[in-house]
């Protein structure tokens, strides 16, 4: 008699909870479908069917650090913390097939971080920003479909000055904003370089600029670790909004919508 051993395959059906330390950890795919990070998975939850689909993290990674859904709603970029001795990587998946499209890993000597702390697609969904963490805090602009690095820029001049968010201008693919500890900077993508644009916070003392949101092509709301909301136009500080909490509690997230913006501590 022949004995045949069959290996059982276990697949998750539901994953509960949410990974709170992932940058931009929740995004809508459509009116019924939301994406979020839970454990070592990206969960795609359909609220009508009460069903979940999963994009698992790669085997050797140490966890998901940031998510970004492309404006055309075709792709999701998943950043993961690399194992000791390896460099950070981000994987772009097709949201319709859930298949891997590209794996991006900077080989430049200027990029040595094990994680990307924030990522963002360009308005045309063809470009991607990844901002590495310590020790170099390097911002990388990718032509992601070709897995090609377009430019590298170090927004932070200190290992201690963390960066929290990077984003594209919603209209102009060549302008980006970066915010962090004492950092609020606008850059222009020019051929193979990221060049700083003029801008200033006036006489304000540097703060922790934790997040920002584009309200239009030239207006940005920046939130601080003290609960301030600052309005910038063309890179220049115009005013501090009186409706801000300004009570010493940090504002950690801000999202623009058709009638204004929503922020949360």
N, C-alpha and C positions, 0 to 999 in steps of 0.2 A: 504494500500500500504506500502511496505517496502522500506525504503531509505537506500542504502548501500553507505557508504563513503569510497572512496579508497584513500590511501595516495600515492602521487606521489613520485617516487624515482629519484633523480637528480644525474647524474654521469658525471664527467668531460670528455670532449672529447679532449680538448687541454689545455695545461698549458704553458704560455709564460714566458720567463725570466729564470734566473739562480740564485741560492743562493750562493753568492760569499764567504761567511764566513765558508763554509763547507770544511773540509780538504779532499783533493783528490776528489773534487766534480764532476769530469768528468772522465769516463772510457769507453773504447770500449768493447762491448760484442763480436762483430764480425765486418767484414768489412763494414756492412751496418747499424749496430746498436750501438748507444751510450747511456750510462746511465749518468744522471746528476741530481743534486738536484735543485728543483724549488719550492719555498714556502715550504709547509709541505709535499711534495711528492718527491719520486724518479721517474723520468721520464725515460722511455725506448723508445727511438725514433728511428724508422726505416726510414732512409733517402731515400730509394727507394720507399716505400709505402706512405711516408709522414704521418705515423700514430704514435700515442703515446699510451703506456700502462703505468699504474701507480701503484706504491707501496706507499700507504698513510702512514704517520707517525701515531703512536698510539695516541689515543684520549687525554690522560693525559700528553703527552710530551710537552715540550716547544720549540721544533724545532730540526731538524737534525743537527748534529755537524760534522760527519765524515762518509765517505763511503769507502768500499774496495770490489773489485771484486776478487774472488778466481782465482789463476793461471789456474785452469782447466775450468774456465768460466762456472761453474755450480751454483755458489752461489754469493750473494751480502750480505755484512754485513752493517747494518745501525745503527749508533750510534745516540742516542737522549738525549737531556738534560732533566733531570727529574724535576718534580714539587718540590716545596719547601718541605723539609723534607724527600724526597725520594732519592734513590741512582741511579746513572747512569745505563743505560742498553743498550745493543746492541742486535739487532735481525738479525738472519741469514735467508735469504729467498732463495728458489729455483728459479733460473732465468728462468726455463722452464715452471713451473707451477705458479710462483709468490706466492706460498704458504709459510707460515711461517714454518721454520724447527726447530729453537731453539731460545729461549730468554735467554740471559746471563746477570746476575746481581750478582756482587760480594757481598757476605754477610760478608766477612772478616772485622774485625774492622780496618784493615790497609787501607781500601778503603772507603772513605766517600764522595768523590766528586759527584756532581750532573751531571757531564758530562764526556764523553771520548773525548779528544781533537784530538786523532789520533788512527787509527786501521790498522792492516795489517794481511793478511793471510800468512801462511808458504808456501814454494815452493810445498809441497805435498798437500796443501789445507786442511790439517787435524788440523793444529794448528792455533791459532789466538792470536795476541797481541792487547791489549787495553791499552791505556795510559790515566789515569784520569787526570783531571785538579786540581786546587787548592781545598782544602788546602794541600793535601798530595802528589799530583803528583805521584800516584802509577802506576807502570807498572805491568800488569797482563798477564800471559801466560795461555791460555785456551786450553784444549782438547774439542773443541767446540761441537763436535757431541755428547759427553756425558755431556755437560754443566758442565764440571769439571774444577776447577781452578788448574793449574799445579804449578804455583809459583807466588809470588808477590815480587816486588822490587821497592824501592823509589829512582828514578834516580836523583831527585832534592833535595838538602838539605835545600832549602829555599822556602817559600811560594811565594816569589817574583821572583824566577828563573823559568820561564815558560819552558815547553817542547813543541816542535812543531811537531816532527816526530819520529816515531818508525818503524823499518822494519826488516825483516829477510834477512840473507845472501841468495842470490838466489840459492846457491848450497847446503849449509849446514843448515839443519833445526834447529840446536842447537845454532847458532850464530845470535845475533841481534845487531842492532845499534840504539842508541837514541841520538837525537840532540835537543838543546834548548839554553837558555841564559847561556852562559859559560859552556855548557854541550855538550861534544862529547864523547860518551862512548860506548864501545863494551862489550857485556855480553854473557856468555855461559849458556844455559839451561842444568842444571845438576841435573837429577832426579827431586826433588821437590824444586829446588832453581835456582835463576838467579845470577851467579857469575861474577863480573867484570873481564875482560881480560886486560892484559898489553897494554898500549898505551899512547901516549903523543903528545901534540901539540908543543913540543920543547919550545923555548923561547918566543913564541907569547903571547901577552896579550890576556886574555879571551875575546871572542866576542859573539855576538848573532849568533849561528849556526842555521839558519832558516830551512834548508832542506838539504837533501843528496840523493845520488843515487849510487847504487852498479854498478860498471863497470865490475867487475869479482868477483871471490870468495874471493879475498884478496885486491881489490882496490876499494876505495870509494871516490867520489867527494863530498865535503861539501861546501855549499854556506853560506855566512855571510851577516849580516845586513849592511856591508860597501861595498858590491859588490865584495868581494874576492871569488875566487874559489880555494879550497885547495885539494890537492891530498894526500890521506893517503893509505899506503900499510901496511898490517898486523897491522893496528891500529896506525902506526907511521906516523907523518907528513913527507912527502917527498919534497913537493914543493908547492908554490903558482903559479897558472897558469897565465902566462903573458897575455893571451887573455881575462882575466876577466875584467869587467868594472872598478872595484875598484875606483869608483867615489863618494862613499858615499851613493849611492842609493842601497837599499837592494835587494837581489836576493831571491824571495819568493817561487820559484818552480824550480825543476830540474828533468828531466826525461831522462833516458838512452835509447838508441836504438842501432841497430846493428853497426852503424858507429861512434858512439860517444854519445853525450848527447845534450839536448836542455834545456836552462834555461830562466826564465822570471822574470822581476821585478814586 
